[in-house]
Amino acid sequence: MSFVVQKVDEIFKKLSCIDELTKKTGNFETRVNNLTKTVEKASKRIDEVEKSMEFMNQNFENSKSESEYLKTTITEIKSEHGEMINGFDCLRADIDELHERHVDLQIRSMRENLVFSGIPELSENEPSTQTEDIIKDFMKTEMKMDMIVDFQLAHRFGKNHKLKTTTETLIRPGQ
């Protein structure tokens, strides 16, 4: 019987080892379950991050193509701006040339004009022929000229004054 007791003790020892292994296996299983849940959560998060990265990549590609379009548009605008500046420069040069030609024509047209000032008007609406006669008389009496000058045009300019005031008279001698 001592042999049986000894064998029963050994069986109890082995059973207690099995109980400990069962507890350890249960703890291990709990840990594996916890790790499985953690891995599943991490997997879901990775899927969300991947979706987010795809969205960001699409936005980046869209922004990149928009940026290229804007660069092309800006280059075109710069080119057109340069052409406009060149056009304005040409217009400015043309205007300057036209202004010089205009001044030259004015000077040439006035080259043979005579301007008299200080001769009073005799009437408010003095006709051109009367102005010519007044100038001819002035040239003969005041300037003591013997030669009679033929006029192409004679008129008064400046402010219209009352009788007996002075205005300037422009005459263009005949050719």
C-alpha positions as CSV (number, residue, x, y, z in Angstrom):
1,M,0.0,0.0,0.0
2,S,2.7,2.3,0.5
3,F,3.5,1.7,-3.1
4,V,0.0,2.7,-4.1
5,V,0.1,5.8,-1.8
6,Q,3.3,6.8,-3.4
7,K,1.8,6.3,-6.9
8,V,-1.3,8.3,-5.9
9,D,1.0,11.1,-4.6
10,E,2.8,11.1,-7.9
11,I,-0.5,11.2,-9.7
12,F,-1.6,14.2,-7.6
13,K,1.7,15.9,-8.3
14,K,1.2,15.4,-12.0
15,L,-2.4,16.5,-11.7
16,S,-1.4,19.7,-9.9
17,C,1.2,20.3,-12.7
18,I,-1.5,19.7,-15.3
19,D,-3.7,22.2,-13.4
20,E,-0.9,24.7,-13.4
21,L,-0.4,24.1,-17.1
22,T,-4.1,24.5,-17.7
23,K,-4.1,27.8,-15.8
24,K,-1.0,28.9,-17.8
25,T,-2.7,27.8,-21.1
26,G,-5.8,29.8,-20.1
27,N,-3.7,32.9,-19.4
28,F,-1.9,32.3,-22.6
29,E,-5.1,32.0,-24.5
30,T,-6.4,35.2,-22.9
31,R,-3.2,37.0,-23.9
32,V,-3.5,35.6,-27.4
33,N,-7.1,36.7,-27.6
34,N,-6.1,40.2,-26.4
35,L,-3.3,40.3,-29.0
36,T,-5.7,39.2,-31.7
37,K,-8.1,42.0,-30.8
38,T,-5.2,44.5,-30.8
39,V,-4.0,43.2,-34.1
40,E,-7.6,43.5,-35.5
41,K,-7.8,47.1,-34.2
42,A,-4.4,47.9,-35.7
43,S,-5.5,46.3,-39.0
44,K,-8.6,48.5,-39.1
45,R,-6.5,51.6,-38.3
46,I,-4.0,50.6,-41.1
47,D,-7.0,50.2,-43.5
48,E,-8.2,53.7,-42.5
49,V,-4.7,55.2,-42.9
50,E,-4.4,53.5,-46.4
51,K,-7.8,55.0,-47.4
52,S,-6.7,58.4,-46.1
53,M,-3.4,58.1,-48.0
54,E,-5.3,57.3,-51.2
55,F,-7.5,60.3,-50.7
56,M,-4.4,62.5,-50.0
57,N,-2.7,61.1,-53.0
58,Q,-5.7,61.9,-55.2
59,N,-5.8,65.4,-53.8
60,F,-2.0,65.8,-54.4
61,E,-2.4,64.6,-58.0
62,N,-5.3,67.0,-58.6
63,S,-3.3,69.9,-57.0
64,K,-0.3,69.0,-59.1
65,S,-2.2,69.1,-62.4
66,E,-3.9,72.3,-61.3
67,S,-0.5,73.7,-60.5
68,E,0.8,72.8,-64.0
69,Y,-2.3,74.3,-65.6
70,L,-1.8,77.5,-63.6
71,K,1.9,77.6,-64.5
72,T,1.0,77.3,-68.2
73,T,-1.7,80.0,-67.9
74,I,0.7,82.3,-66.1
75,T,3.3,81.8,-68.8
76,E,0.7,82.6,-71.5
77,I,-0.3,85.7,-69.6
78,K,3.3,86.8,-69.3
79,S,3.7,86.3,-73.0
80,E,0.6,88.3,-73.8
81,H,1.6,91.0,-71.3
82,G,5.0,91.3,-73.1
83,E,3.2,91.6,-76.5
84,M,0.9,94.2,-75.1
85,I,3.8,96.2,-73.7
86,N,5.5,96.0,-77.2
87,G,2.2,97.1,-78.7
88,F,1.9,100.0,-76.3
89,D,5.5,101.0,-77.0
90,C,4.7,101.0,-80.8
91,L,1.6,103.0,-80.2
92,R,3.5,105.5,-78.0
93,A,6.1,105.9,-80.7
94,D,3.4,106.4,-83.3
95,I,1.7,109.0,-81.2
96,D,5.0,110.8,-80.6
97,E,5.7,110.8,-84.4
98,L,2.1,112.0,-85.1
99,H,2.5,114.8,-82.5
100,E,5.8,115.9,-84.1
101,R,4.2,115.9,-87.6
102,H,1.2,117.8,-86.2
103,V,3.5,120.5,-84.7
104,D,5.5,120.6,-87.9
105,L,2.3,121.1,-90.0
106,Q,1.1,123.8,-87.6
107,I,4.4,125.6,-87.9
108,R,4.3,125.3,-91.7
109,S,0.8,126.5,-92.0
110,M,1.4,129.5,-89.8
111,R,4.7,130.4,-91.5
112,E,3.2,133.1,-93.7
113,N,0.7,134.5,-91.2
114,L,0.8,138.0,-89.8
115,V,-0.7,138.8,-86.4
116,F,-1.6,142.3,-85.5
117,S,-2.7,143.2,-82.0
118,G,-4.0,146.4,-80.5
119,I,-6.4,147.3,-83.3
120,P,-9.8,148.2,-81.9
121,E,-13.0,146.6,-83.4
122,L,-15.4,149.0,-85.0
123,S,-18.5,146.9,-84.6
124,E,-19.5,143.8,-82.7
125,N,-19.9,141.5,-85.7
126,E,-17.3,142.9,-87.9
127,P,-17.2,141.1,-91.3
128,S,-14.0,139.7,-92.7
129,T,-13.9,142.3,-95.5
130,Q,-14.2,145.1,-93.0
131,T,-11.3,143.5,-91.0
132,E,-9.2,143.4,-94.2
133,D,-10.0,147.1,-94.9
134,I,-9.0,148.1,-91.3
135,I,-5.7,146.2,-91.6
136,K,-4.9,147.8,-95.0
137,D,-5.7,151.2,-93.6
138,F,-3.5,150.5,-90.5
139,M,-0.6,149.3,-92.7
140,K,-0.9,152.5,-94.9
141,T,-1.4,155.1,-92.2
142,E,0.4,153.7,-89.1
143,M,3.1,151.6,-90.7
144,K,3.5,154.0,-93.7
145,M,3.6,151.2,-96.3
146,D,3.1,152.2,-99.9
147,M,2.5,148.7,-101.2
148,I,-1.0,147.2,-100.9
149,V,-1.0,143.7,-99.6
150,D,-3.5,141.2,-100.9
151,F,-5.1,139.0,-98.1
152,Q,-6.2,135.4,-98.5
153,L,-8.0,135.5,-95.1
154,A,-8.4,138.0,-92.3
155,H,-10.2,137.4,-89.0
156,R,-10.1,138.4,-85.4
157,F,-9.4,135.9,-82.6
158,G,-9.3,136.2,-78.8
159,K,-12.1,137.4,-76.5
160,N,-14.8,139.3,-78.1
161,H,-14.6,142.8,-76.6
162,K,-16.9,145.8,-76.7
163,L,-16.3,148.5,-79.3
164,K,-13.1,150.5,-79.2
165,T,-11.2,147.6,-77.4
166,T,-8.2,145.8,-78.8
167,T,-8.2,142.3,-80.2
168,E,-5.7,140.4,-82.2
169,T,-6.2,140.0,-86.0
170,L,-4.8,137.2,-88.0
171,I,-4.2,137.7,-91.7
172,R,-2.9,135.4,-94.3
173,P,-1.4,137.3,-97.2
174,G,-2.3,136.1,-100.7
175,Q,0.2,134.2,-102.7
